[in-house]
Amino acid sequence: MLVALGAYVLAVALVVLTPVSYEGVIHAISDLARDGLGIDWFGSGWIEFAANIAMFVPLGFLLTLLFRHHWYGVAIALALSALVEIAQIVIPSRQPSVRDIVANVLGAAIGAVLAWLLVVRREKKRATAEVES
């Protein structure tokens, strides 16, 4: 579990702490949504927001499994997200944003809930197996 968490944190750090702009990718997805799928409201801002949510789901999931207290992962994600946004102040082509923090914490919360549901399901199966034995 710690190896997966470490690999994940390293991958996220490479994405969020390097001076690489993903605007081209975001605009391409926005154009595809608008022109290919006819979704006019799903612009680049929503794509970036959704990407930030998706990026932090694994963090909330892994931290919840690690600590067994689902809100620890969300609190740690909040702290990490705030640190990332502060660090982005000095990184070229990066703009820190409170909106990114909100999306990141939302993603971590989704991950925490998914992990909690997994744990509850496993515990119910285990309890059922013990009763049947």
VENMOHU-V376927 format. One record per residue. N is the residue number from 1. OMEGA is omega in whole degrees, 0 to 359 (none if undefined). Layout:
# VENMOHU-V376927
N;OMEGA
N;OMEGA
This chain:
# VENMOHU-V376927
1;180
2;178
3;178
4;179
5;179
6;179
7;179
8;181
9;178
10;179
11;179
12;179
13;178
14;180
15;190
16;184
17;175
18;183
19;179
20;178
21;178
22;182
23;180
24;179
25;181
26;180
27;177
28;178
29;178
30;179
31;178
32;179
33;183
34;187
35;184
36;185
37;179
38;180
39;185
40;187
41;186
42;182
43;185
44;178
45;179
46;179
47;178
48;178
49;179
50;179
51;178
52;176
53;183
54;183
55;184
56;176
57;179
58;180
59;178
60;179
61;183
62;180
63;178
64;177
65;181
66;186
67;182
68;173
69;191
70;182
71;173
72;180
73;179
74;179
75;178
76;178
77;177
78;180
79;179
80;180
81;178
82;178
83;178
84;181
85;176
86;180
87;182
88;177
89;185
90;181
91;179
92;179
93;176
94;176
95;177
96;185
97;174
98;178
99;177
100;179
101;179
102;180
103;180
104;180
105;176
106;177
107;179
108;179
109;176
110;178
111;179
112;179
113;178
114;178
115;179
116;178
117;177
118;180
119;179
120;180
121;179
122;180
123;178
124;178
125;180
126;180
127;178
128;179
129;179
130;180
131;182
132;183
133;none
